[in-house]
Structures are given as structure tokens and as C-alpha cells.
Amino acid sequence: MLLKELTDINGVTGDEGKVREYIKEHVKDYADSISVDSMGNLIVYKKGKSCKRKVMLSAHMDEVGFMVTGYGEGGVLKFKSVGGVDDRILPGQRVLVGTDKLSGVICSKAIHLQDREERSRNAKIKNLYIDIGAEKKEEAEKLVELGDYVSYDSDFVEFGDGYVKAKALDDRVGCSVMMEAIKGEYEFDLYLTFTVQEEIGTRGSEIAAFSVEPDLALILEGTTCSDVPGVPESEQSTVLGDGAALTIMDRTSYPDKRLVAYLYNLASERNIKVQYKKTTTGGNDAGKIQRSTKGVKVASVSVPCRYIHSPVSVMSMEDYNCVKSLVLEALLSFNDTEKLENILNGGI
């Protein structure tokens, strides 16, 4: 299964190479050209049949994780997060360290050794360490280098009624959809940008967008889903099982409202479940792409993911299939060059 294989690969921000090589191998037979820029973005080009307009699909390859920053007595490792991670979930998590994928466990002082004040506080990453089974600091120094990446050790699991648990659903779901989209035939030039360093400031997408100079871009993401106990309905950004999520506005971008409405109506016409993302927090590569060159019409199409940025992110395969169907239908509809021009010129 494509999505399982993608999420099984470790690709913490700044270390996306293995993800990039996997994608290159799987899209090469459908591409007219493949390039990797100085940042590490993978840019896959498929030449259109007639129209010279450029449509970009974008998804980021990187995932949140950690980096080794020091050694402690007893052979443990000190570390920092790479990307947005909730410190509260970390104690007890299994991790893989460095290129050799050394098994490790994130730990803290045992609760029976903590004083009352320590027990009343949430765990902070500065007070945690990774135990790799080394006995002494010198042994750990031989096994692990400062700057080594650390990723969650989490398996892809199907459970419940069409649910999936995995790490890195954000954003291997988007990468997976793009790998399906390249198999189609299009009138316009299609660019697939698999970007790097999204989780630490959407850095790769800025470079990729200036390189491609697209007329229109769809950003494919795994987005927050908080339809869980204790969260009022008004604060639930998306709902698992309600289909593809369209962003109206977030912290980094204000997608083209006509394009978003077009996608929503297209989904309704094709009986594809669709929902609007109801919160405006967070952001993704759309922000940098929208503000590149002379400005780009953008829209974000996302798969709702519970417990995002954790080793146990959860999604619905139905939602994933809705995102894939909507993106493919949108691309096919853009083959109507008059319709595409109308969208680009503010119509629809």
C-alpha cells in the first residue's frame, strides 16, 4: 500500500532524502522531467498537450521529529524537537536514532522520585532524555553524533471502520495523492512539487514556487482534526469522516475564494464528501506559494488527521479517498481551457 510505505519512511525536516528517492522511483515513468533544487525540493514536470498554463500541486515530504543535542551521564541522549511537537506526549515514546536507526525510548525521572511540584507539572523536553541502552556517556558518543535525527518508531495500522494510525500522515497523504495525479493526461503543464522543511517555516515551498512560477496551485495537506471529547463543536476544525477539508483562511494564507467555492461545488456535483475547515489557526505551504512571483491563486485541500504531529495520528481512508477524488476531478476539469482561464481571471 502506497500510503503505508510512505509513512514507514523516516524523513524528519532536513532529512527528507529517503522520502525523495522513494517518490522519484515511483513517478519517473510518468514524468517528462524530474529535478531536485538546491533546497532539496523534488520538482516533477508533466508536459501538457496544448495549454501553456502551469498548474502546481504541492505537498511536503518532511515530518516532525527530533535532533540529538547532547549526551548525559549514564549514556542517555539530550534532544530538541524539529517542528511543532507537544511535549506532553513524549515520555514513554519509542524512537529511532540516527542513520543506523538505533532503538530508543524517551524517558524522564521516575514518578516516585519526583517531588509534588514536579508531579503537578507537564513534562518539558528539556527534562527528558532518550535511553538507547548505552551504559556510559563515552559509549553513546561512539554510537550517536550530535545533530543526528530522531524519528518516531510507529507502525502503520488499520483499525476500526476504515481508520488508519501512523506517523507522518502530515504530509505523506498529500505526497501519495500527487503520486496518483501524475498518471493522468492534461492539457496544461502540471508541476508536482514535493517540498522540504515545511514543518520549520514552509521554507522549501518558497523556493519551489519561484522556480515553477505557477498560474494556480493546489496544496495537499494533512490537517488538524479535533472532533474528540472535550472540544466544543465550534472549535472542531474538521470532522473525521466528513470528507475532504477546504481552507477558507489560516494564519499564513487567504486562499482564492472563487477557487475554493469552485472546488466545493465540484465535490458536491461529483458526490464527493467535502467540508470547510472551521478554524483559522496554523498554516502550510500555501502561504509562501500564494505570495511568490506576481502572486498565485491557491487553495488547500486536506485530509483531517486526529492527533497530528504525534506517532499515532489517525485518519479515515474515506476522507483520504475524497481528497484524492476531488483533486483528480479538479485537474480533469481544468482540461477545459476556457474554464481554467475563467478561474484564473476571477470568474466561476
Sequence and secondary structure as in RCSB ss.txt:
>XXXX:A:sequence
MLLKELTDINGVTGDEGKVREYIKEHVKDYADSISVDSMGNLIVYKKGKSCKRKVMLSAHMDEVGFMVTGYGEGG
VLKFKSVGGVDDRILPGQRVLVGTDKLSGVICSKAIHLQDREERSRNAKIKNLYIDIGAEKKEEAEKLVELGDYV
SYDSDFVEFGDGYVKAKALDDRVGCSVMMEAIKGEYEFDLYLTFTVQEEIGTRGSEIAAFSVEPDLALILEGTTC
SDVPGVPESEQSTVLGDGAALTIMDRTSYPDKRLVAYLYNLASERNIKVQYKKTTTGGNDAGKIQRSTKGVKVAS
VSVPCRYIHSPVSVMSMEDYNCVKSLVLEALLSFNDTEKLENILNGGI
>XXXX:A:secstr
 HHHHHHHS  BTT  HHHHHHHHHHHGGG SEEEE TT  EEEEE  SS   EEEEEEE  B EEEEEEE TTS
 EEEEEES   GGG TT EEEETTTTEEEEEE S GGGS HHHHHS   GGG EEE S SSHHHHHHH  TT EE
EE    EEETTTEEEES HHHHHHHHHHHHHTTS  SSEEEEEEES GGGTSHHHHHHHHHH  SEEEEEEEEE 
  STTS GGG S  TTS EEEES  SS    HHHHHHHHHHHHHTT  EEEE       THHHHHTSTT  EEEE
EEEEEBTTTSTTEEEEHHHHHHHHHHHHHHHHHTTSHHHHHHHHTT  
